[in-house]
Amino acid sequence: MLKAILRQPRKRILKTRYISIDVRKCRGCGKCIAECPNDVLAKVNFFLHNHVHLNNPQNCTGCLACKIACFHQAIT
């Protein structure tokens, strides 16, 4: 049973009501973090993980400043 659970692919998209983050496309450059006026995004601080995550998803107002700043199209 445990092996079957571990074999299932993880869903790597983080969502708010307005944005979705695909961590497979994210390179962790931090431009979206700098542009977000509401402190929604933060960088993952874990070994070998170089991407952003949702720090305060409830603060997202849908301004899409992060999406505009993302050159890797990881935020849609």
MOBELWO-V42601 format. One record per helix or strand. SS is the DSSP state (~ for helix, > for strand). FROM is the first residue (numbers start at 1). LEN is the number of residues. If there is no record, write none. Layout:
BEGIN
<<SS | FROM | LEN> <SS | FROM | LEN>>
END
This chain:
BEGIN
<<~ | 2 | 6> <> | 13 | 3> <> | 20 | 3> <~ | 31 | 5> <> | 41 | 3> <> | 46 | 1> <> | 49 | 1> <> | 52 | 3> <~ | 57 | 3> <~ | 65 | 5> <> | 75 | 1>>
END
